[in-house]
């Protein structure tokens, strides 16, 4: 590990830990969804709304995390949201009804995305170019452990102590991150660089970013690439328990390979930073994603009933390509507006999460009835993502007027 990599590894650990609030809130309670629904007299479709409500609130608040941090600094946003997340998690643990659970899940969503959004802005505050890509890749690699660990931890807690313990565990994570950030997180966005927090200026900033066609295309590409994998997360209880006949404590069989792919792709992105151009890295990412989607379709067309390990191995290859391409595209997005990196990060996160909420609440229930329909939907999302990225490349190739 180089001296530069070592000097920023502690920051990467902290930012990755802060980013885990989002996936932990999604993945940890998946093994217990059926039991929670039984306790609260909620149907499976009603329980699915516990995920959808979280994602909607997560997406809406993403519009504000970055902008607020542009106005008052990065550190206060992180401290307030980690503490509120802890309190919301306790509320979920004590929920006597589905309505109470949805309310507290919404509050979790309002706080859960701050670490991811503000963390990206912190990276760009401190570093440029290849160094920024390396640090973002480190954060992605460390953060990607969370989706693999979360359902395993959730399944163990559920089996040992019941579903309430899952939310108590989330509360302890939020409190621990609050304490860590209080002592270890320095302010990187200093007073002379801050923009006023006024709704008119915020609206102008959002419109300025949203009107730029390059932002629209790249944000859509990243969101669709991610949706091709995220489709399997809300579908995991059906995909694993019904189609693959696994137990609630065996969610690692899907999340393990998928997250290993995310980590390996992030590792490759960091190693290739400064040695290969961003275009070459992103292109390689798409090659891997297309190979994975094609293999997934071919396997599900060839068999009557999907089985381990072939049903989940394409996810590992897909997430490798997705994670390889994402840092370069994300940095490109933020570099288009150097003075509004927090706002850009917020908008990109908002668009990606809004698509995720639609996938979780609408698309996944329509396609999780068979493994083939899931594979087809993955391929459709990938084709959309590639189409948006290709449109961006064509815009760059046009001669300047």
Secondary structure, 3 states (H helix, E strand, C coil): CCHHHHHHHHHHHHHHHHHHHHHHHHHCCHHHHHHHHHHCCCCHHHHHHHHHHHHHHHHHHHHHHHHHHHHHCHHHHHHHHHHHHHHHHHHHHCCCCHHHHHHHHHHHHHHHCHHHHHHHHHHHHHCCHHHHHHHHHHHHHHHCHHHHHHHHHHHHHHHHHCCHHHHHHHHHHHHHHHHHHHHHCCCCCCHHHCCCCCHHHHHHHHHHHHCCHHHHHHHHHHHHHHHHHHHHHHCHHHHHHHHCCCCHHHCHHHHHHHHHHHHHHHHHHHHHECCECHHHHHHHHHHHHHHHHHHHHHHHHHCCCCCCCHHHHHHHHHHHHHHHHHHHHHHHHHHCCHHHHHHHHHHHHHHHHHHHHHHHHHHHHHHCCCHHHHHHHHHHHHHHHHHHHHHHHHHHHCCCC
